[in-house]
Amino acid sequence: MQRHLFLVAYDIASNRSRNRARREVKGNAIGGQKSLFECWLTTGELQQLMAALRSLIDPATDRIIFVQLDPRARIEALGRAVAPVAANYFYQG
């Protein structure tokens, strides 16, 4: 199972749905803040997360985006930003 690095971002109008989406995404996240998270996902995990989030949103008003990143790309950080650290293992709880 190969994992790929994704940015998962969402804009959800309902507070209740947004909180549920945050819990779903944070269960797979290695870092992030507010409504943007970094997630290392297998293809199966990506499909499961997409299905879980699809059931929470109103497609007429909400949006979620998954952007696959190249982990070999150089990361630029400005201000107090901290570059993510890729661990040798991943915990999913």
C-alpha positions in Angstrom: 0.0 0.0 0.0 1.6 3.2 -1.2 0.6 6.4 0.5 0.3 9.8 -1.3 0.4 13.2 0.2 -2.8 15.3 -0.2 -4.0 18.7 0.9 -7.6 18.4 1.9 -9.5 21.7 2.2 -13.1 22.4 2.8 -15.6 25.3 2.9 -18.8 24.1 4.6 -21.6 26.4 5.5 -23.2 24.4 8.3 -21.4 24.4 11.7 -22.5 20.9 12.5 -21.4 19.5 9.1 -18.1 21.4 9.3 -17.3 20.0 12.7 -18.1 16.5 11.5 -15.9 17.0 8.4 -13.1 18.3 10.6 -13.2 15.1 12.7 -13.2 12.9 9.6 -10.2 14.7 8.1 -8.2 15.0 11.3 -8.4 11.2 11.7 -6.1 11.0 8.7 -4.2 14.2 9.0 -0.5 14.7 9.9 -0.9 18.5 10.2 -3.1 21.4 9.3 -5.2 24.2 10.7 -8.8 25.3 10.5 -10.0 23.9 7.2 -6.8 22.8 5.5 -5.0 19.6 6.3 -2.1 17.5 5.1 -3.0 13.8 4.8 -0.9 10.7 3.7 -3.5 8.4 2.2 -3.6 5.1 0.4 -6.1 4.9 -2.5 -8.5 3.0 -0.3 -8.3 5.6 2.5 -8.8 8.4 0.0 -12.0 6.7 -1.3 -13.3 6.1 2.2 -12.6 9.7 3.3 -14.2 11.1 0.1 -17.3 8.9 0.7 -17.6 10.0 4.4 -17.3 13.7 3.5 -19.7 13.4 0.5 -22.4 12.3 2.9 -21.8 15.3 5.2 -22.0 18.2 2.6 -24.7 20.0 0.7 -23.3 20.1 -2.9 -25.2 23.3 -3.6 -23.4 25.3 -0.9 -20.4 23.4 0.3 -17.1 22.3 -1.3 -14.2 20.0 -0.5 -11.0 19.8 -2.5 -8.3 17.1 -2.5 -5.0 18.1 -4.0 -2.3 15.5 -4.4 1.2 16.9 -3.7 4.6 15.7 -4.8 6.4 14.9 -1.6 9.8 15.4 -3.4 8.9 19.1 -4.1 10.7 21.7 -2.1 8.6 23.3 0.7 8.7 27.1 1.2 7.6 28.4 4.6 7.1 32.1 5.4 6.7 33.8 8.7 6.1 31.5 11.6 5.2 28.6 9.3 6.8 25.3 10.0 7.7 22.9 7.2 6.0 19.4 7.8 8.2 16.6 8.9 7.7 13.2 7.2 7.9 10.5 9.8 9.1 6.9 9.0 5.7 5.7 10.2 2.1 6.9 10.4 -0.4 6.5 13.2 -4.1 6.1 12.3 -6.3 6.0 15.3 
